């Protein structure tokens, strides 16, 4: 049985072959398919040429448009990744270098160049009340260190409480980092509070001359804050200066920020140090007096902080006015991420200034100083000793042995306070 070929056949003379031709309707369909495919290829070619042309023009005229990622793509997926990264990058504002105004601030000086640039951007953002900015750095750890340094160098930023960062990435590569401050009030509210703060600060600083010595300025700030402001964990806005200047009630952070603010108004450089004291979170100040570094802890200078149950009136503990590293290390641990200098000088120590410091055990010299205070009708006197050995001998002789009456005639009883951390004895005569 012969098989019938589909379509037409044609015998060519002189040859032993047969040519088959497709039916008419199939030939037309194939032509249409081929034509469609060719049109698609042509359109893709034209689109791709136009796209690459536009990219080349943008790459030429725009500083922040980089086509190299597309040109280096080896396949369609890599080209898509490049496009998606460009799409994400377009959501970021341009990262702008900011001129530094903090070159003389201590924490700023301890940072590397990348962190200083982030610091300048962050500080400028907060002061200008900007919602968010794109940082030049792409390292979130750099942002954390920079933000901490800003808050250490500036105690007056009462309208911010932390921040969040937004990362933009393409797969595992971070292509952008945003800094977004967490403001606690509107810009208008900030300005109103600032006027109120400035009025209080002006009033409080009326009692000190701008020409006073560094020691006198630090002493005035120390005494003023303790006398006018109570320590209270329930105080409003207690993590910033509003608690001090508006509500006169605060905790350690408020004291440290306010000390920074008042000292800054008087031309004294200081930095806010964070850490722990007796294993609790704490803040205090690093101050520069007459070219030397000291630690100042206003919180611990308030007697009510260390002994809130004491029914005596609030008094000032001058042991925490200008301390060395050795002294503060007895009960404070620094956790600030920037390097903190070693404080070695005691020239501007309160007790050294007032001739109340003893680095040797001399019974007669100490006894005469106590008698002088007693007969002058002072309310109290505090003496500081260079080490625990001298401190212990004075307690044993004058108080346990009751030899204080040998120098203070008519003294039948005495009330005294001991600060073992600072080796300070305070005697209340009245």
Secondary structure as GFF3:
##gff-version 3
##sequence-region A 1 430
A	DSSP	beta_strand	8	11	.	.	.	ID=ss1
A	DSSP	beta_strand	18	21	.	.	.	ID=ss2
A	DSSP	alpha_helix	24	61	.	.	.	ID=ss3
A	DSSP	alpha_helix	68	71	.	.	.	ID=ss4
A	DSSP	alpha_helix	76	89	.	.	.	ID=ss5
A	DSSP	alpha_helix	106	109	.	.	.	ID=ss6
A	DSSP	alpha_helix	113	127	.	.	.	ID=ss7
A	DSSP	beta_strand	133	135	.	.	.	ID=ss8
A	DSSP	alpha_helix	140	153	.	.	.	ID=ss9
A	DSSP	beta_strand	160	170	.	.	.	ID=ss10
A	DSSP	beta_strand	173	183	.	.	.	ID=ss11
A	DSSP	alpha_helix	187	204	.	.	.	ID=ss12
A	DSSP	three_ten_helix	205	207	.	.	.	ID=ss13
A	DSSP	alpha_helix	214	228	.	.	.	ID=ss14
A	DSSP	beta_strand	230	231	.	.	.	ID=ss15
A	DSSP	alpha_helix	242	245	.	.	.	ID=ss16
A	DSSP	beta_strand	249	250	.	.	.	ID=ss17
A	DSSP	alpha_helix	252	265	.	.	.	ID=ss18
A	DSSP	beta_strand	270	277	.	.	.	ID=ss19
A	DSSP	beta_strand	280	289	.	.	.	ID=ss20
A	DSSP	beta_strand	292	296	.	.	.	ID=ss21
A	DSSP	alpha_helix	298	301	.	.	.	ID=ss22
A	DSSP	alpha_helix	303	306	.	.	.	ID=ss23
A	DSSP	three_ten_helix	318	320	.	.	.	ID=ss24
A	DSSP	alpha_helix	325	328	.	.	.	ID=ss25
A	DSSP	beta_strand	332	334	.	.	.	ID=ss26
A	DSSP	alpha_helix	350	353	.	.	.	ID=ss27
A	DSSP	beta_strand	357	358	.	.	.	ID=ss28
A	DSSP	alpha_helix	363	375	.	.	.	ID=ss29
A	DSSP	beta_strand	380	385	.	.	.	ID=ss30
A	DSSP	alpha_helix	388	394	.	.	.	ID=ss31
A	DSSP	pi_helix	395	400	.	.	.	ID=ss32
A	DSSP	three_ten_helix	403	406	.	.	.	ID=ss33
A	DSSP	beta_strand	415	419	.	.	.	ID=ss34
A	DSSP	beta_strand	424	428	.	.	.	ID=ss35
###
